[in-house]
Amino acid sequence: MIRRILFFMVTLIVTNAYTQDAKQLLNEVTTKVKSYTNIVIGFKYALNNPAENVSQETRGDVTLSDDKYVLNLMGTTQLYDGQKLHVIVPEDEEISISSISDEDENNVTPAKMLTFYEDGYTYKMDIEQNVQGRKIQFVKLIPMDSNSELKEVLLGIDKQTKHIYKMILMQNNETNITITVNSFKTNQPLSKTLFTFDESKYNDYYINRLD
């Protein structure tokens, strides 16, 4: 019995230490991210679901400034100006304009891809990997919402720069989405109209206003 109690106490101490270490690391990432005026990221996007025999890989980029963003992925542009989300699909010559819903705010949206973990997750340290000389520390995050589509998230953080290098989203339907950062630039000279939707540029497009 005494051995069991001691084992439980040691396990509790180690688990608590791992949680505190993870919290400190995530706080350092948040502080670093919020110190930048803007962030421009180039990334690789991979989706995999072995059960459905689905596998695809592509590249994209996103520019972030406060809660505004422009995301280019899979031939589609998403522009969020702080109030409305504009989804521009050149292939279909169609644009959908809508407000961000509460459901979107609770998901890992582009605006929150570097800070989504601040609310709604428990976390602990996971493995550390050496990637081309860089030490990448993974933190495992588990959603507190039992109805979440996400089972868990693995966040790979460069221990030196405190920048996110990789994010693995594991969904309950066995779909895994992996986002790997290829380039990470900060405080770039951006156009003043980058986050402004100019309807006059899309005269031939069908515009679907959803709200």
Stockholm file with secondary structure:
# STOCKHOLM 1.0

chainA/1-211         MIRRILFFMVTLIVTNAYTQDAKQLLNEVTTKVKSYTNIVIGFKYALNNPAENVSQETRGDVTLSDDKYVLNLMGTTQLYDGQKLHVIVPEDEEISISSISDEDENNVTPAKMLTFYEDGYTYKMDIEQNVQGRKIQFVKLIPMDSNSELKEVLLGIDKQTKHIYKMILMQNNETNITITVNSFKTNQPLSKTLFTFDESKYNDYYINRLD
#=GR chainA/1-211 SS CHHHHHHHHHHHHHHHHHHHHHHHHHHHHHHHHHTCSCEEEEEEEEEEEGGGTEEEEEEEEEEEETTEEEEEETTEEEEECSSEEEEEETTTTEEEEEECCHHHHTSCCGGGTTTGGGSSEEEEEEEEEEETTEEEEEEEEEESCTTCSEEEEEEEEETTTCCEEEEEEEETTSCEEEEEEEEEEESCCCCTTTTCCCGGGGTTSEEEECC
#=GC SS_cons         CHHHHHHHHHHHHHHHHHHHHHHHHHHHHHHHHHTCSCEEEEEEEEEEEGGGTEEEEEEEEEEEETTEEEEEETTEEEEECSSEEEEEETTTTEEEEEECCHHHHTSCCGGGTTTGGGSSEEEEEEEEEEETTEEEEEEEEEESCTTCSEEEEEEEEETTTCCEEEEEEEETTSCEEEEEEEEEEESCCCCTTTTCCCGGGGTTSEEEECC
//
